[in-house]
Amino acid sequence: MSNIKIQFKQKTKLIEEVEKLENIETIKDPSFFKSIFSSKVYPDIYFHSGNVDDSSLDTVVNSKLTIVNSYSSLQAIKHQLKMTEANIEVIFPSFTKDDSFTKETKKIFREKHGIKKGEKVIFFTAKNLKSSGIKNFIDIVNQIENEKIKIMIEGEAKQIFNLKFQITKYDFQDRLILLEDYPNKDELFYVSDIFILPTENRAFSTNVLKAMYYKNAVFVSATNQATEVIDVFARIESMQDRSLFFKLDALLANKDELKKIKKDNKNIALEYTLEKNLEKFKALLLDLN
């Protein structure tokens, strides 16, 4: 069997696993000067990410198969090329999971942080709190009428330090848990109940999949590509959409509905684990041959 040549702009967990497979050869992006003085080598499989520019469109046209990580990316390429999706497939971003957590994990965490029985944990975390919508998150939780909640925010130490001064005007200080550089973020998804990401970023947030896997109800900005895997009920259309606050209060008041959504979300997320996505890639590889 001849080698299958792959090319990508950004290495992901899935690509790391793909490169370990037999007969996979990686084509590196040529430097600017090299691309001028030598003919372009096209891959068999192109993993597209980021903006759709002339160079990436050229690679899409000349590759046997292009893999994108969202349907919005697929549509953007189709729109510019006016072509069918026959040679473009979607594999959503992958996430890794930790199944070592137990009920004892949750019990110890809740005791440590003073989370009382019946209180629900609403969670927010991101590498960049500002660009990921921390201000919107605070505005949202500040309007929740149900008082049996804890508001948990995790981030890089300097960002959390600055955040402490920004939120002094809000009256939920007694319900707030601020965590700096938490060593195992998966544990935080495991102990939380609702994950809210009112971000302005378009790129697919894998934290959404993590939250779903660890049985969180999830609310995400409609502009983020991760909304392609969630129910329309969980889309944050805009900060002016008052229905969001009613949804949150209704969900917090309905234990059975929250439990059902948590279970449904885990089942959905199971389809996007690193193992599952690798299986999908291998199936595409067989079709390619």
PyMOL commands that set and color helices and strands:
alter all, ss='L'
color gray80, all
select helices_A, chain A and resi 13-18+32-37+54-62+71-81+103-112+134-141+157-166+173-175+185-191+206-213+225-229+232-234+243-253+255-272+274-288
alter helices_A, ss='H'
color red, helices_A
select strands_A, chain A and resi 4-8+24-26+45-47+65-68+88-90+120-125+149-155+176-180+194-197+217-221+235-236
alter strands_A, ss='S'
color yellow, strands_A
deselect
rebuild
show_as cartoon
